[in-house]
Structures are given as C-alpha cells and as structure tokens.
Amino acid sequence: MRELDSAGFFWLPSHDDDRLAGRLTYSPNGVLSLTLIGSFENSLPVGDTRIFGVIESGEVTLLDCFSTREWHGSHGISESVFRANSMLLGLLSSPEPEFLSVTVRFSDLDSWIGRTPFDDHDLRDLGAWEREAVVKVRPLDDVTSSFSRGDVTVRGVWNYRDRSISGITLYQQHCIIIAYESLTPLAEIIKDVGRLESFITLCVDFSIDLDEFIVRRPDVKVQMLSGEDVSAQRKIEYRAPRLKYRPQSERKERNSFEFLLSFDEAGGATALARWLDASVRFQRALDSCMSTRYAERMYAENRFLNITYAAEAFHRITQGGTYMDQEEYDRLMAAYLEMTPDDRKPWFLGRMGYGNDAPLPKRLRSLAVISKEVTRPLIGREGRWAQTIAQVRNELTHLGEGPSKIGGSDLYYLSESVFAVLRVCMLVESGISTSVLAVKGSTYPVAWHSEKIKESVQSVREKLGLASDRK
C-alpha cells in the first residue's frame, strides 16, 4: 500500500459548514494521522467516528477516528490531531459502508499462482542479436469458483512500463476478486480479505503483504470533469496501517520450493472459495494463529501461548471432545450436587461447568493424529509431543516463585511445531486432501527445523522431569 501525505479540507458528518484545513498522512508501517489547523466546533458524535475530507486525489472518509491532542498557542493559533484506524479514498461513505465487490493484490501472489502470459519456449529461442523477434503474450483466462456469498475470481493481467526507444519492460500481475451476491458491509469484506491473506500465508509458509484493496458498488460511478457519470464503477481504495509491511524495495522473489502448497496444488480458485466458507467457523483460532506470523516482535512466551491457545480453540470448535461420556458426566454431577449444600451449589457449578472438557494433551494429540502424514517426521510420537506441549503451557501459565525453566529458543521451536500441526489441520478442515499434503512431510517448508524441534522437545522433557526417551 502506498504512503500518503496530502493537504486538504476536513469536516465532521452533518457539519460540512465547519471545515478545517489540515494535512493527512499515512504509512503502511506507521499510523494514519490527521493534523488540523484549529478545532472543530463540535465533537465526534457518539457512535459515529468518521471524518470527511477532500484532498489532492479526491474525497476521503476516515474511519474509527479518535482525538489524540489539542494545542492552543499564545498567539491564537491552535492545532488538533486525530488518529484513524483506516480510510476510504474516493468516497464520502455512510456510517456502515457496503460494497458489491473487492479486488486485492498481495505480494508473492504471482509466484504462488505460477501462471505467466509469456511463452517461455519463444523467449528461450531469441538470439542475442536477432534482427526480427516475436514474443507471444497469451491472455490468461479468469479462474472462478463460487462460495456461499458470491464468487471468487483469480485474474491475471499484463502491462508495460519503461517504454523508450531502447526497449520496453513487460510485466504481469495477479489479483483476487470477490464478487458478492448482495451489498456487503465493509467490516465483513475486511474479514474476507484477511481470510484470503491467512490462507495464502499458510500455503506459502511466510507472511505476505497486502498491496492493494479496492472496493466498488454499482451506484458509485466514475465522474467526468463535467460532473457527468459514466457507466464504469468508481475505484474506491481502502487503506489501513499494517502490523507488518515490507516495502517493495526490501522484498525478494520467492521460489516454488519454499511453498508448502502452490496455487494449483491447493486446488486453485476452488480452494479459495472453500476456505472463505470453512474458515468463518474457526476465525478466532485463525486470528490467534496468524498473530505468530504477522507480529513484528513477540516475546517467546507469548508466541507459544498464542499458538497453543489457537490449537486448543481450533480443536474445540471443529472436533468438540469431552473427557467422559456426557450422560455419564451428567449423572456424576447430579450425584455431587445432591451432596453439596445449597449455598455452595453456585460455586460448585461455576467450578465444574467445563469440567468435562477434553484436556489439552488429548486435544493436541488428536490434532497431531490428523496431521501425522505430514508432521510425524517433525514432532515424533503424537502422544509424547502433546504431553510435552501441554506441560510447557502449564509451566508458563501457573506462575511460581522462581523463573521459568524453559528458554526462549526451546519455546520458539516448540511454537513452530504447534504451528506446523495446526496449519495442516486447518487446511484439511477447508477441504484440502491429506494425500496432497502427505508428500510435503520431507519438503523444506515442513522439515527445515525438524532437528531443532526434536532437540527442543527432548531438552524440555528433561527440564520438566518427564520421561527422557529419545524414540
């Protein structure tokens, strides 16, 4: 996403007669800030935290704004500063903006999809000093699949730059388009884009960057200088600060061997559509999982607890699980309640309300069994690994007087082992075949840290006094 630094005029909804000059600045890695000369006569309305404006590029709506500072000088000059969580460029939006489609571009999308409009055979046959050369550019067909709320399309386009007498640079770009069946709130669209980003991150095995986020609706048309609308829908750009963003100058091109799954291996546009539906169910677990990929910095303890929480939550949502048969547990609870004084029953029920939940070792082992065709070479025996992870979680959450016995390096590799298991389970839950994933157990994205993980599991077991067998 491009940086922005622009002067303009700004006002609050329903108070367009109270306009202030100011400067709007935005950086993907920084903040979205508005500095005004003077102060609004009115405060931000309760429940409506928008600020409207007109800058050099056109209309802008700042969303989820809050005041951070007001300054009043001795000579009557005052200044007020606002922060916003996001903005829409090209539209003065309603309190709950809705759109019919979204188009997004991610970094590494071209490498992951692996399609090119150029004929490689013709390019290889070009001589160094050919007087005549023909390069064929094949149009890339759209790939579309449907999900419960619309269609998702992968589109490849090509263009040129650096056109001069000495030559021309041709390049390609891919984008993903979600076309909804009906107008959809921006908040839901943002979640869908996040789900796509998470899916690609799980497949490519590293965090990616969101480079463009364009929304459209049929009643917002491109407007000519004369004020007349044309048939084309106006491009409205959404921008927000990112937790982690690499400028294009700092990126390196990724190779296919670094990916867990390519676009075609995952199932193409059909896999994207399935994921948009399936991941809604375990959204909170997915968010916790992705925090370990996108946080710029995170303590090793927090990383481990986040990914373990994500695994536990994912299992609870998708697999359920109880310690004993529910009918048997209900009979046991009834017997206990008969013996419990009336004034202690609320306390007892509060304590035992989740007493029949499956324990963490059982949940982790169940996930490891689902992923074993991929992750067993990485983590070893499922029960042994699950016991280790659960004991480390207890060590970190049940704080004692002394420092933790577990070091940051061990926590990092144990966290990676949980991520490896959870990633496979999430992909399987979305419909990707275990036979497709099974061949990935010995590949670089899975096995690059296998020895470190095995060493950390053994080291932690010895520190916690668990069985120290090395099988």
Protein Blocks (a to p, Z undefined) as FASTA:
>chain_A
ZZdddddddddehilmlccdddddddfklccddddedjdfbdcdehiacdcdddfklccd
dehiadfbdcddfkopacdddddfbdcehiacdfbdcdfbdcdddehklmmnopafbdfk
lmmmpcfklfbdcdddddddddddddfkbccddddddddehiafkbccdddddddddddf
bdcdfklmmmmmmmmmmmmmmmnopacddfbdcdddfklccddfkopacfbdcddddddd
dfbdcdfklpccddfklpmbdfklnnpjmlmmmmmmmmmmmmmmmmmmmmmmmmmbacfk
lmmmmmmmmmmmmmmmmngpafbdfklmmmmmmmmmmmpcfklmmmmmmmmmmmmgccfk
lmmmmmmmmmmmmmmmmnopfklmmmmmmmmmmmmmmccfbdcfbdfklmmmmmmmmmmm
mmmmmmmmnopafklmmmmmmgmklmmmmmmmmmmmmmmmmmnopafbfZZ
